[in-house]
Amino acid sequence: MANLDVGAELGRALSDAAREMGRDLTAGLAEVQEYAAQRTLYLSTIVGEPGYELALRAERDAVALRAGIVSVTYADAADQRMIGVIGGALAIGARALAVLA
């Protein structure tokens, strides 16, 4: 296995991991959208009531917080996956090159 083959394999592994992360992020976005829809439904029941503006700000902040938590959770998982892919590819490549040496 030539040095370029190891690099190409690592590149393919990283591309595959990135595609999977994109699917995870899409799922995370759907989760936040569902939460926002639930909170909007709740707000629709109190429009015009005293305290509506305060409730609106609180729900806005709750949805933003949920979005942040979801994105951090998926980002942490993505980081760990990428570290695993890189470490595995480096180990396999190093062993393959050692055999050829």
C-alpha positions as CSV (number, residue, x, y, z in Angstrom):
1,M,0.0,0.0,0.0
2,A,1.5,3.3,-1.1
3,N,1.5,6.4,1.1
4,L,-1.1,7.9,-1.3
5,D,-3.4,5.0,-0.8
6,V,-3.3,5.5,3.0
7,G,-4.2,9.1,2.5
8,A,-7.0,8.3,0.1
9,E,-8.5,5.7,2.5
10,L,-8.4,8.2,5.3
11,G,-10.1,10.7,3.1
12,R,-12.8,8.3,2.2
13,A,-13.3,7.3,5.9
14,L,-13.6,11.0,6.9
15,S,-16.1,11.7,4.0
16,D,-18.2,8.8,5.1
17,A,-18.2,10.0,8.7
18,A,-19.1,13.5,7.6
19,R,-22.1,12.2,5.6
20,E,-23.3,10.3,8.7
21,M,-22.9,13.4,10.8
22,G,-25.0,15.4,8.4
23,R,-27.8,12.8,8.9
24,D,-27.4,13.2,12.7
25,L,-27.6,17.0,12.4
26,T,-30.8,16.7,10.3
27,A,-32.3,14.5,13.0
28,G,-31.3,17.1,15.6
29,L,-32.9,19.8,13.6
30,A,-36.1,17.8,13.4
31,E,-36.1,17.4,17.2
32,V,-35.8,21.2,17.7
33,Q,-38.5,21.9,15.1
34,E,-40.9,19.6,16.9
35,Y,-40.1,21.2,20.2
36,A,-40.7,24.7,18.7
37,A,-44.0,23.5,17.2
38,Q,-45.1,22.3,20.6
39,R,-44.2,25.6,22.3
40,T,-45.9,27.6,19.5
41,L,-49.1,25.5,20.1
42,Y,-48.9,26.4,23.8
43,L,-48.4,30.1,23.1
44,S,-51.4,30.1,20.8
45,T,-53.6,29.3,23.8
46,I,-52.5,32.4,25.7
47,V,-52.4,35.1,23.0
48,G,-53.8,38.3,24.4
49,E,-53.6,37.1,28.0
50,P,-51.7,39.0,30.7
51,G,-48.1,37.8,30.7
52,Y,-48.2,36.7,27.1
53,E,-45.1,38.8,26.1
54,L,-43.2,37.3,29.1
55,A,-44.2,33.8,28.1
56,L,-43.2,34.5,24.5
57,R,-39.7,35.6,25.6
58,A,-39.4,32.6,27.9
59,E,-40.5,30.1,25.2
60,R,-38.1,31.8,22.7
61,D,-35.3,31.3,25.1
62,A,-36.3,27.7,25.8
63,V,-36.3,26.8,22.1
64,A,-32.9,28.5,21.7
65,L,-31.6,26.6,24.7
66,R,-32.9,23.3,23.3
67,A,-31.3,24.0,19.9
68,G,-28.0,24.7,21.6
69,I,-28.1,21.6,23.7
70,V,-29.0,19.5,20.7
71,S,-26.2,21.0,18.6
72,V,-23.6,20.5,21.3
73,T,-24.7,16.9,21.9
74,Y,-24.4,16.1,18.2
75,A,-21.1,18.0,17.9
76,D,-19.6,16.1,20.8
77,A,-20.7,12.8,19.3
78,A,-19.3,13.9,15.9
79,D,-16.0,14.8,17.4
80,Q,-15.7,11.4,19.0
81,R,-16.6,9.6,15.8
82,M,-14.1,11.6,13.8
83,I,-11.4,10.9,16.4
84,G,-12.2,7.2,16.2
85,V,-12.1,7.2,12.3
86,I,-8.8,9.1,12.2
87,G,-7.2,6.9,14.9
88,G,-8.4,3.7,13.2
89,A,-7.3,4.8,9.7
90,L,-3.9,5.8,11.0
91,A,-3.4,2.5,12.8
92,I,-4.4,0.4,9.8
93,G,-2.3,2.5,7.5
94,A,0.7,2.3,9.7
95,R,0.4,-1.5,10.0
96,A,0.0,-1.9,6.3
97,L,3.1,0.2,5.6
98,A,5.1,-1.6,8.2
99,V,4.4,-4.9,6.5
100,L,5.6,-3.5,3.2
101,A,8.8,-2.1,4.7
